[in-house]
Amino acid sequence: MSKKSMQAKVEFALEMIDNIELIVKRHKGIVKTLEDFEGQMAVLMALSQIGETLKKFDDIIVEKYDLQEDRDGAYYTRNYIVHDYEGVDLGFIENIVRVYLPELKEKLQNITFNE
């Protein structure tokens, strides 16, 4: 995979995280966002997009930046949302948005392609 293609994937995942942060801010919190049907759907779609994108990350980048658990977890979450097994547990989604996304964002922001 080319550097340009990989960089575009990183930027897209960061854009989806930024979108989630903006949606949460507009709704004045994660809980209120997930209580609102449109907010909930927007967050779930963005999380799905993040999972799909991370799954396509080049193995070299995944190894270099220690993203294996992040990639697997994001893709698991994507499948969980998309296939809606027994309904999506919004507490689980809240925890992802509150705890996991800030950590993932920091890791993604540290990926460089100018080496």
The first five atom37 places (N, CA, C, CB, O) and aatype in JSON, in Angstrom:
{
  "aatype": [12, 15, 11, 11, 15, 12, 5, 0, 11, 19, 6, 13, 0, 10, 6, 12, 9, 3, 2, 9, 6, 10, 9, 19, 11, 1, 8, 11, 7, 9, 19, 11, 16, 10, 6, 3, 13, 6, 7, 5, 12, 0, 19, 10, 12, 0, 10, 15, 5, 9, 7, 6, 16, 10, 11, 11, 13, 3, 3, 9, 9, 19, 6, 11, 18, 3, 10, 5, 6, 3, 1, 3, 7, 0, 18, 18, 16, 1, 2, 18, 9, 19, 8, 3, 18, 6, 7, 19, 3, 10, 7, 13, 9, 6, 2, 9, 19, 1, 19, 18, 10, 14, 6, 10, 11, 6, 11, 10, 5, 2, 9, 16, 13, 2, 6],
  "atom_mask": [
    [1, 1, 1, 1, 1],
    [1, 1, 1, 1, 1],
    [1, 1, 1, 1, 1],
    [1, 1, 1, 1, 1],
    [1, 1, 1, 1, 1],
    [1, 1, 1, 1, 1],
    [1, 1, 1, 1, 1],
    [1, 1, 1, 1, 1],
    [1, 1, 1, 1, 1],
    [1, 1, 1, 1, 1],
    [1, 1, 1, 1, 1],
    [1, 1, 1, 1, 1],
    [1, 1, 1, 1, 1],
    [1, 1, 1, 1, 1],
    [1, 1, 1, 1, 1],
    [1, 1, 1, 1, 1],
    [1, 1, 1, 1, 1],
    [1, 1, 1, 1, 1],
    [1, 1, 1, 1, 1],
    [1, 1, 1, 1, 1],
    [1, 1, 1, 1, 1],
    [1, 1, 1, 1, 1],
    [1, 1, 1, 1, 1],
    [1, 1, 1, 1, 1],
    [1, 1, 1, 1, 1],
    [1, 1, 1, 1, 1],
    [1, 1, 1, 1, 1],
    [1, 1, 1, 1, 1],
    [1, 1, 1, 0, 1],
    [1, 1, 1, 1, 1],
    [1, 1, 1, 1, 1],
    [1, 1, 1, 1, 1],
    [1, 1, 1, 1, 1],
    [1, 1, 1, 1, 1],
    [1, 1, 1, 1, 1],
    [1, 1, 1, 1, 1],
    [1, 1, 1, 1, 1],
    [1, 1, 1, 1, 1],
    [1, 1, 1, 0, 1],
    [1, 1, 1, 1, 1],
    [1, 1, 1, 1, 1],
    [1, 1, 1, 1, 1],
    [1, 1, 1, 1, 1],
    [1, 1, 1, 1, 1],
    [1, 1, 1, 1, 1],
    [1, 1, 1, 1, 1],
    [1, 1, 1, 1, 1],
    [1, 1, 1, 1, 1],
    [1, 1, 1, 1, 1],
    [1, 1, 1, 1, 1],
    [1, 1, 1, 0, 1],
    [1, 1, 1, 1, 1],
    [1, 1, 1, 1, 1],
    [1, 1, 1, 1, 1],
    [1, 1, 1, 1, 1],
    [1, 1, 1, 1, 1],
    [1, 1, 1, 1, 1],
    [1, 1, 1, 1, 1],
    [1, 1, 1, 1, 1],
    [1, 1, 1, 1, 1],
    [1, 1, 1, 1, 1],
    [1, 1, 1, 1, 1],
    [1, 1, 1, 1, 1],
    [1, 1, 1, 1, 1],
    [1, 1, 1, 1, 1],
    [1, 1, 1, 1, 1],
    [1, 1, 1, 1, 1],
    [1, 1, 1, 1, 1],
    [1, 1, 1, 1, 1],
    [1, 1, 1, 1, 1],
    [1, 1, 1, 1, 1],
    [1, 1, 1, 1, 1],
    [1, 1, 1, 0, 1],
    [1, 1, 1, 1, 1],
    [1, 1, 1, 1, 1],
    [1, 1, 1, 1, 1],
    [1, 1, 1, 1, 1],
    [1, 1, 1, 1, 1],
    [1, 1, 1, 1, 1],
    [1, 1, 1, 1, 1],
    [1, 1, 1, 1, 1],
    [1, 1, 1, 1, 1],
    [1, 1, 1, 1, 1],
    [1, 1, 1, 1, 1],
    [1, 1, 1, 1, 1],
    [1, 1, 1, 1, 1],
    [1, 1, 1, 0, 1],
    [1, 1, 1, 1, 1],
    [1, 1, 1, 1, 1],
    [1, 1, 1, 1, 1],
    [1, 1, 1, 0, 1],
    [1, 1, 1, 1, 1],
    [1, 1, 1, 1, 1],
    [1, 1, 1, 1, 1],
    [1, 1, 1, 1, 1],
    [1, 1, 1, 1, 1],
    [1, 1, 1, 1, 1],
    [1, 1, 1, 1, 1],
    [1, 1, 1, 1, 1],
    [1, 1, 1, 1, 1],
    [1, 1, 1, 1, 1],
    [1, 1, 1, 1, 1],
    [1, 1, 1, 1, 1],
    [1, 1, 1, 1, 1],
    [1, 1, 1, 1, 1],
    [1, 1, 1, 1, 1],
    [1, 1, 1, 1, 1],
    [1, 1, 1, 1, 1],
    [1, 1, 1, 1, 1],
    [1, 1, 1, 1, 1],
    [1, 1, 1, 1, 1],
    [1, 1, 1, 1, 1],
    [1, 1, 1, 1, 1],
    [1, 1, 1, 1, 1],
    [1, 1, 1, 1, 1]
  ],
  "atom_positions": [
    [[0.85, -1.17, 0.0], [0.0, 0.0, 0.0], [0.89, 1.24, 0.0], [-0.96, 0.0, 1.22], [1.87, 1.3, 0.74]],
    [[0.56, 2.21, -0.83], [1.37, 3.42, -0.93], [1.24, 4.27, 0.33], [0.97, 4.23, -2.16], [0.26, 4.19, 1.07]],
    [[2.28, 5.1, 0.56], [2.24, 6.02, 1.7], [1.03, 6.94, 1.59], [3.54, 6.86, 1.77], [0.35, 7.21, 2.58]],
    [[0.76, 7.41, 0.37], [-0.36, 8.34, 0.16], [-1.7, 7.68, 0.51], [-0.37, 8.82, -1.31], [-2.55, 8.3, 1.15]],
    [[-1.87, 6.44, 0.1], [-3.09, 5.7, 0.39], [-3.23, 5.45, 1.89], [-3.12, 4.37, -0.37], [-4.32, 5.6, 2.45]],
    [[-2.14, 5.08, 2.52], [-2.17, 4.8, 3.96], [-2.44, 6.09, 4.73], [-0.85, 4.16, 4.41], [-3.19, 6.09, 5.7]],
    [[-1.82, 7.18, 4.31], [-2.03, 8.46, 4.97], [-3.5, 8.89, 4.85], [-1.11, 9.53, 4.38], [-4.07, 9.43, 5.8]],
    [[-4.09, 8.64, 3.69], [-5.51, 8.97, 3.5], [-6.39, 8.18, 4.46], [-5.94, 8.7, 2.04], [-7.38, 8.7, 4.97]],
    [[-6.04, 6.93, 4.71], [-6.81, 6.1, 5.64], [-6.69, 6.62, 7.07], [-6.33, 4.63, 5.57], [-7.68, 6.68, 7.8]],
    [[-5.49, 7.01, 7.45], [-5.27, 7.57, 8.79], [-6.08, 8.86, 8.92], [-3.76, 7.84, 9.04], [-6.76, 9.07, 9.93]],
    [[-6.0, 9.72, 7.93], [-6.73, 10.99, 7.97], [-8.24, 10.77, 8.01], [-6.37, 11.86, 6.75], [-8.95, 11.49, 8.71]],
    [[-8.73, 9.77, 7.28], [-10.17, 9.49, 7.3], [-10.61, 9.01, 8.68], [-10.51, 8.43, 6.23], [-11.65, 9.44, 9.18]],
    [[-9.83, 8.12, 9.3], [-10.17, 7.64, 10.64], [-10.17, 8.81, 11.63], [-9.17, 6.54, 11.1], [-11.05, 8.88, 12.49]],
    [[-9.21, 9.71, 11.52], [-9.17, 10.88, 12.39], [-10.36, 11.8, 12.13], [-7.86, 11.65, 12.19], [-10.92, 12.37, 13.07]],
    [[-10.76, 11.93, 10.89], [-11.93, 12.74, 10.56], [-13.2, 12.15, 11.19], [-12.1, 12.83, 9.02], [-14.04, 12.9, 11.69]],
    [[-13.33, 10.83, 11.18], [-14.49, 10.19, 11.8], [-14.49, 10.41, 13.31], [-14.5, 8.68, 11.48], [-15.54, 10.63, 13.91]],
    [[-13.31, 10.36, 13.94], [-13.22, 10.63, 15.37], [-13.61, 12.09, 15.64], [-11.77, 10.35, 15.89], [-14.35, 12.37, 16.58]],
    [[-13.1, 12.99, 14.81], [-13.48, 14.41, 14.97], [-14.98, 14.6, 14.81], [-12.72, 15.28, 13.94], [-15.59, 15.38, 15.54]],
    [[-15.58, 13.89, 13.86], [-17.02, 13.98, 13.65], [-17.78, 13.53, 14.91], [-17.44, 13.13, 12.44], [-18.75, 14.17, 15.32]],
    [[-17.34, 12.43, 15.5], [-17.98, 11.94, 16.73], [-17.86, 12.99, 17.83], [-17.36, 10.59, 17.19], [-18.82, 13.28, 18.53]],
    [[-16.67, 13.56, 17.97], [-16.46, 14.59, 19.0], [-17.39, 15.79, 18.76], [-14.99, 15.05, 19.01], [-17.94, 16.34, 19.71]],
    [[-17.56, 16.19, 17.52], [-18.44, 17.31, 17.19], [-19.91, 16.98, 17.49], [-18.28, 17.68, 15.7], [-20.64, 17.81, 18.03]],
    [[-20.33, 15.78, 17.14], [-21.7, 15.34, 17.4], [-21.97, 15.34, 18.9], [-21.96, 13.93, 16.81], [-23.01, 15.81, 19.35]],
    [[-21.04, 14.81, 19.68], [-21.18, 14.76, 21.13], [-21.24, 16.18, 21.71], [-20.01, 13.97, 21.77], [-22.03, 16.47, 22.6]],
    [[-20.4, 17.06, 21.19], [-20.4, 18.44, 21.66], [-21.73, 19.12, 21.36], [-19.24, 19.24, 21.01], [-22.28, 19.82, 22.21]],
    [[-22.26, 18.9, 20.16], [-23.54, 19.51, 19.78], [-24.69, 19.02, 20.66], [-23.86, 19.19, 18.31], [-25.63, 19.76, 20.94]],
    [[-24.6, 17.78, 21.1], [-25.65, 17.2, 21.95], [-25.38, 17.44, 23.43], [-25.78, 15.71, 21.68], [-26.18, 17.04, 24.29]],
    [[-24.27, 18.07, 23.72], [-23.88, 18.4, 25.11], [-23.63, 17.15, 25.97], [-24.97, 19.24, 25.76], [-24.03, 17.08, 27.13]],
    [[-22.95, 16.19, 25.37], [-22.53, 15.01, 26.12], [-22.81, 13.7, 25.4], [0.0, 0.0, 0.0], [-23.67, 13.62, 24.52]],
    [[-22.07, 12.69, 25.81], [-22.17, 11.37, 25.19], [-23.54, 10.75, 25.46], [-21.06, 10.45, 25.7], [-24.17, 10.21, 24.55]],
    [[-23.99, 10.82, 26.69], [-25.27, 10.19, 27.05], [-26.41, 10.82, 26.25], [-25.54, 10.33, 28.56], [-27.24, 10.11, 25.7]],
    [[-26.44, 12.14, 26.2], [-27.5, 12.82, 25.44], [-27.42, 12.49, 23.95], [-27.4, 14.34, 25.65], [-28.44, 12.37, 23.28]],
    [[-26.21, 12.34, 23.45], [-26.03, 11.97, 22.04], [-26.65, 10.61, 21.77], [-24.54, 11.97, 21.67], [-27.37, 10.43, 20.79]],
    [[-26.36, 9.66, 22.65], [-26.85, 8.3, 22.44], [-28.33, 8.15, 22.75], [-26.05, 7.34, 23.29], [-28.96, 7.18, 22.31]],
    [[-28.91, 9.09, 23.49], [-30.35, 9.08, 23.73], [-31.12, 9.64, 22.53], [-30.68, 9.89, 24.99], [-32.3, 9.34, 22.35]],
    [[-30.45, 10.43, 21.73], [-31.06, 11.03, 20.54], [-30.88, 10.07, 19.36], [-30.43, 12.42, 20.22], [-29.76, 9.64, 19.07]],
    [[-31.98, 9.74, 18.68], [-31.91, 8.77, 17.59], [-30.91, 9.16, 16.51], [-33.28, 8.6, 16.97], [-30.09, 8.35, 16.09]],
    [[-30.97, 10.41, 16.06], [-30.05, 10.85, 15.01], [-28.6, 10.87, 15.49], [-30.44, 12.24, 14.49], [-27.69, 10.48, 14.77]],
    [[-28.4, 11.34, 16.72], [-27.05, 11.34, 17.29], [-26.51, 9.93, 17.41], [0.0, 0.0, 0.0], [-25.36, 9.66, 17.08]],
    [[-27.34, 9.03, 17.89], [-26.96, 7.62, 18.04], [-26.57, 7.02, 16.69], [-28.1, 6.82, 18.67], [-25.54, 6.37, 16.56]],
    [[-27.41, 7.24, 15.68], [-27.14, 6.68, 14.36], [-25.86, 7.25, 13.76], [-28.32, 6.94, 13.42], [-25.09, 6.53, 13.12]],
    [[-25.63, 8.55, 13.96], [-24.43, 9.19, 13.43], [-23.16, 8.62, 14.08], [-24.49, 10.71, 13.64], [-22.18, 8.34, 13.4]],
    [[-23.2, 8.45, 15.4], [-22.04, 7.9, 16.12], [-21.8, 6.45, 15.69], [-22.26, 7.98, 17.65], [-20.66, 6.06, 15.45]],
    [[-22.85, 5.66, 15.61], [-22.7, 4.26, 15.21], [-22.12, 4.15, 13.8], [-24.05, 3.52, 15.29], [-21.28, 3.29, 13.54]],
    [[-22.57, 5.01, 12.89], [-22.04, 4.98, 11.53], [-20.57, 5.36, 11.51], [-22.85, 5.91, 10.62], [-19.77, 4.72, 10.83]],
    [[-20.2, 6.4, 12.24], [-18.8, 6.82, 12.28], [-17.92, 5.73, 12.9], [-18.66, 8.12, 13.08], [-16.81, 5.49, 12.41]],
    [[-18.39, 5.09, 13.96], [-17.62, 3.98, 14.55], [-17.45, 2.83, 13.56], [-18.3, 3.47, 15.84], [-16.39, 2.21, 13.49]],
    [[-18.5, 2.56, 12.81], [-18.41, 1.51, 11.78], [-17.37, 1.87, 10.73], [-19.78, 1.3, 11.11], [-16.6, 1.01, 10.3]],
    [[-17.35, 3.12, 10.34], [-16.39, 3.58, 9.34], [-14.95, 3.47, 9.88], [-16.69, 5.03, 8.94], [-14.04, 3.1, 9.15]],
    [[-14.77, 3.81, 11.14], [-13.44, 3.69, 11.76], [-12.99, 2.23, 11.74], [-13.45, 4.23, 13.21], [-11.85, 1.94, 11.38]],
    [[-13.87, 1.33, 12.12], [-13.53, -0.1, 12.14], [-13.17, -0.61, 10.76], [0.0, 0.0, 0.0], [-12.2, -1.35, 10.6]],
    [[-13.95, -0.23, 9.78], [-13.7, -0.66, 8.4], [-12.37, -0.11, 7.9], [-14.85, -0.21, 7.46], [-11.62, -0.81, 7.21]],
    [[-12.08, 1.13, 8.24], [-10.84, 1.77, 7.78], [-9.62, 1.17, 8.46], [-10.89, 3.27, 8.06], [-8.62, 0.87, 7.79]],
    [[-9.68, 0.98, 9.77], [-8.53, 0.4, 10.47], [-8.23, -1.02, 9.98], [-8.77, 0.4, 11.97], [-7.08, -1.44, 9.96]],
    [[-9.27, -1.74, 9.61], [-9.07, -3.11, 9.11], [-8.18, -3.1, 7.86], [-10.43, -3.78, 8.79], [-7.48, -4.08, 7.58]],
    [[-8.22, -1.99, 7.1], [-7.45, -1.88, 5.86], [-6.05, -1.31, 6.08], [-8.2, -1.0, 4.88], [-5.3, -1.14, 5.11]],
    [[-5.68, -1.03, 7.32], [-4.35, -0.5, 7.59], [-3.29, -1.54, 7.22], [-4.21, -0.11, 9.08], [-3.46, -2.73, 7.45]],
    [[-2.22, -1.06, 6.66], [-1.07, -1.88, 6.29], [-0.47, -2.51, 7.54], [-0.02, -1.04, 5.53], [-0.32, -1.84, 8.56]],
    [[-0.12, -3.79, 7.46], [0.45, -4.5, 8.61], [1.73, -3.85, 9.13], [0.74, -5.95, 8.22], [1.99, -3.89, 10.33]],
    [[2.51, -3.25, 8.27], [3.75, -2.58, 8.69], [3.43, -1.43, 9.64], [4.54, -2.07, 7.46], [4.09, -1.26, 10.66]],
    [[2.41, -0.64, 9.29], [1.99, 0.48, 10.14], [1.42, -0.06, 11.45], [0.95, 1.37, 9.42], [1.71, 0.48, 12.52]],
    [[0.62, -1.09, 11.36], [0.01, -1.69, 12.56], [1.08, -2.15, 13.52], [-0.91, -2.87, 12.18], [0.98, -1.91, 14.73]],
    [[2.11, -2.81, 13.01], [3.21, -3.28, 13.86], [4.02, -2.12, 14.42], [4.13, -4.21, 13.08], [4.28, -2.05, 15.62]],
    [[4.4, -1.21, 13.55], [5.27, -0.09, 13.94], [4.63, 0.78, 15.02], [5.6, 0.77, 12.73], [5.33, 1.25, 15.92]],
    [[3.33, 0.99, 14.95], [2.65, 1.87, 15.89], [1.79, 1.12, 16.92], [1.79, 2.85, 15.13], [0.94, 1.71, 17.58]],
    [[2.02, -0.18, 17.03], [1.35, -1.01, 18.03], [-0.17, -0.83, 17.98], [1.86, -0.67, 19.44], [-0.8, -0.5, 18.99]],
    [[-0.74, -1.07, 16.8], [-2.17, -0.87, 16.58], [-2.97, -2.16, 16.41], [-2.36, -0.01, 15.37], [-4.14, -2.12, 16.03]],
    [[-2.35, -3.31, 16.68], [-3.05, -4.57, 16.45], [-4.33, -4.67, 17.27], [-2.13, -5.73, 16.78], [-5.39, -5.0, 16.72]],
    [[-4.25, -4.4, 18.56], [-5.45, -4.47, 19.4], [-6.48, -3.43, 18.98], [-5.08, -4.27, 20.88], [-7.68, -3.69, 19.01]],
    [[-6.01, -2.27, 18.59], [-6.91, -1.2, 18.15], [-7.63, -1.62, 16.86], [-6.13, 0.11, 17.92], [-8.84, -1.44, 16.73]],
    [[-6.87, -2.17, 15.93], [-7.47, -2.6, 14.67], [-8.48, -3.71, 14.91], [-6.37, -3.08, 13.69], [-9.59, -3.67, 14.37]],
    [[-8.11, -4.69, 15.7], [-9.03, -5.81, 15.98], [-10.27, -5.33, 16.73], [-8.31, -6.89, 16.8], [-11.39, -5.72, 16.4]],
    [[-10.07, -4.49, 17.73], [-11.2, -3.99, 18.52], [-12.14, -3.12, 17.7], [0.0, 0.0, 0.0], [-13.36, -3.21, 17.83]],
    [[-11.57, -2.28, 16.85], [-12.39, -1.4, 16.01], [-13.19, -2.23, 15.0], [-11.51, -0.37, 15.26], [-14.35, -1.93, 14.73]],
    [[-12.58, -3.27, 14.47], [-13.3, -4.1, 13.49], [-14.37, -4.96, 14.19], [-12.3, -5.0, 12.72], [-15.45, -5.18, 13.64]],
    [[-14.05, -5.43, 15.38], [-15.05, -6.17, 16.16], [-16.25, -5.26, 16.42], [-14.44, -6.68, 17.52], [-17.4, -5.68, 16.27]],
    [[-15.98, -4.02, 16.82], [-17.05, -3.06, 17.1], [-17.85, -2.78, 15.84], [-16.47, -1.75, 17.66], [-19.08, -2.7, 15.9]],
    [[-17.19, -2.64, 14.72], [-17.87, -2.44, 13.44], [-18.84, -3.58, 13.16], [-16.84, -2.31, 12.3], [-19.99, -3.35, 12.8]],
    [[-18.36, -4.81, 13.33], [-19.22, -5.97, 13.09], [-20.39, -6.01, 14.07], [-18.41, -7.26, 13.19], [-21.52, -6.33, 13.69]],
    [[-20.12, -5.69, 15.31], [-21.14, -5.66, 16.36], [-22.24, -4.68, 15.98], [-20.52, -5.28, 17.72], [-23.43, -4.99, 16.11]],
    [[-21.86, -3.5, 15.51], [-22.83, -2.47, 15.13], [-23.57, -2.86, 13.86], [-22.13, -1.11, 14.94], [-24.8, -2.82, 13.81]],
    [[-22.83, -3.24, 12.85], [-23.43, -3.51, 11.54], [-24.38, -4.7, 11.57], [-22.33, -3.76, 10.51], [-25.43, -4.67, 10.93]],
    [[-24.03, -5.72, 12.31], [-24.87, -6.92, 12.35], [-25.91, -6.87, 13.47], [-24.0, -8.15, 12.53], [-26.8, -7.72, 13.53]],
    [[-25.81, -5.86, 14.34], [-26.8, -5.6, 15.38], [-27.21, -6.87, 16.13], [-28.03, -4.94, 14.77], [-28.4, -7.19, 16.24]],
    [[-26.22, -7.57, 16.62], [-26.5, -8.8, 17.36], [-27.29, -8.49, 18.63], [-25.19, -9.53, 17.71], [-26.76, -7.91, 19.57]],
    [[-28.55, -8.87, 18.65], [-29.4, -8.7, 19.83], [-29.52, -7.24, 20.27], [-28.86, -9.54, 20.97], [-29.82, -6.97, 21.43]],
    [[-29.28, -6.32, 19.39], [-29.34, -4.89, 19.73], [-27.99, -4.42, 20.24], [0.0, 0.0, 0.0], [-27.26, -5.16, 20.89]],
    [[-27.68, -3.2, 19.94], [-26.39, -2.63, 20.33], [-26.49, -2.09, 21.76], [-25.96, -1.5, 19.35], [-27.4, -1.32, 22.07]],
    [[-25.57, -2.49, 22.61], [-25.5, -2.03, 23.99], [-24.9, -0.62, 23.99], [-24.65, -3.01, 24.88], [-23.71, -0.45, 23.74]],
    [[-25.72, 0.37, 24.27], [-25.26, 1.76, 24.21], [-24.26, 2.08, 25.32], [-26.44, 2.7, 24.3], [-23.49, 3.03, 25.18]],
    [[-24.27, 1.33, 26.41], [-23.26, 1.5, 27.44], [-21.88, 1.14, 26.91], [0.0, 0.0, 0.0], [-20.89, 1.8, 27.22]],
    [[-21.83, 0.09, 26.12], [-20.59, -0.33, 25.46], [-20.11, 0.77, 24.51], [-20.8, -1.66, 24.68], [-18.92, 1.1, 24.5]],
    [[-21.02, 1.33, 23.73], [-20.68, 2.4, 22.79], [-20.22, 3.64, 23.55], [-21.9, 2.74, 21.88], [-19.26, 4.3, 23.15]],
    [[-20.92, 3.97, 24.64], [-20.51, 5.12, 25.45], [-19.08, 4.96, 25.94], [-21.46, 5.31, 26.65], [-18.29, 5.91, 25.88]],
    [[-18.73, 3.79, 26.42], [-17.37, 3.53, 26.91], [-16.35, 3.69, 25.79], [-17.28, 2.13, 27.51], [-15.27, 4.24, 26.0]],
    [[-16.68, 3.22, 24.61], [-15.77, 3.37, 23.47], [-15.52, 4.84, 23.18], [-16.34, 2.66, 22.21], [-14.38, 5.27, 23.01]],
    [[-16.6, 5.61, 23.12], [-16.48, 7.04, 22.81], [-15.73, 7.78, 23.92], [-17.86, 7.66, 22.6], [-14.91, 8.65, 23.64]],
    [[-16.01, 7.44, 25.15], [-15.42, 8.15, 26.29], [-13.95, 7.76, 26.53], [-16.24, 7.86, 27.55], [-13.13, 8.63, 26.83]],
    [[-13.63, 6.48, 26.41], [-12.3, 5.99, 26.8], [-11.42, 5.66, 25.6], [-12.44, 4.77, 27.68], [-10.28, 6.11, 25.51]],
    [[-11.95, 4.87, 24.71], [-11.15, 4.32, 23.63], [-10.81, 5.34, 22.54], [-11.87, 3.15, 23.01], [-9.67, 5.4, 22.09]],
    [[-11.79, 6.13, 22.11], [-11.53, 7.05, 20.99], [-10.44, 8.08, 21.27], [-12.8, 7.77, 20.64], [-9.61, 8.33, 20.39]],
    [[-10.4, 8.7, 22.46], [-9.29, 9.63, 22.71], [-7.92, 8.96, 22.62], [-9.46, 10.27, 24.09], [-6.97, 9.56, 22.12]],
    [[-7.82, 7.73, 23.1], [-6.55, 6.99, 23.02], [-6.21, 6.66, 21.58], [-6.64, 5.69, 23.86], [-5.06, 6.81, 21.16]],
    [[-7.2, 6.21, 20.82], [-6.97, 5.9, 19.41], [-6.58, 7.16, 18.64], [-8.23, 5.27, 18.79], [-5.66, 7.12, 17.82]],
    [[-7.25, 8.25, 18.9], [-6.94, 9.51, 18.21], [-5.48, 9.89, 18.43], [-7.86, 10.63, 18.7], [-4.78, 10.28, 17.49]],
    [[-5.03, 9.79, 19.67], [-3.64, 10.13, 19.98], [-2.67, 9.23, 19.21], [-3.38, 10.01, 21.49], [-1.68, 9.71, 18.67]],
    [[-2.95, 7.94, 19.17], [-2.08, 7.02, 18.43], [-2.05, 7.37, 16.95], [-2.55, 5.57, 18.63], [-0.99, 7.39, 16.33]],
    [[-3.21, 7.63, 16.38], [-3.28, 7.94, 14.95], [-2.57, 9.25, 14.63], [-4.74, 8.01, 14.49], [-1.94, 9.38, 13.58]],
    [[-2.67, 10.22, 15.52], [-2.0, 11.51, 15.3], [-0.49, 11.37, 15.34], [-2.46, 12.52, 16.33], [0.22, 12.23, 14.81]],
    [[0.02, 10.32, 15.96], [1.46, 10.11, 16.06], [2.04, 9.34, 14.87], [1.77, 9.37, 17.33], [3.26, 9.15, 14.8]],
    [[1.21, 8.89, 13.96], [1.71, 8.19, 12.78], [2.29, 9.21, 11.81], [0.58, 7.35, 12.11], [1.64, 10.19, 11.45]],
    [[3.51, 8.95, 11.4], [4.17, 9.85, 10.45], [4.55, 9.1, 9.18], [5.42, 10.51, 11.08], [4.81, 7.9, 9.21]],
    [[4.58, 9.82, 8.09], [4.92, 9.23, 6.8], [6.11, 9.92, 6.16], [3.74, 9.28, 5.86], [6.39, 9.71, 4.98]],
    [[6.82, 10.74, 6.91], [7.94, 11.51, 6.37], [9.29, 10.92, 6.75], [7.86, 12.92, 6.85], [10.27, 11.66, 6.87]],
    [[9.36, 9.65, 6.93], [10.62, 9.04, 7.39], [11.47, 8.57, 6.23], [10.34, 7.86, 8.32], [12.55, 8.03, 6.43]]
  ]
}
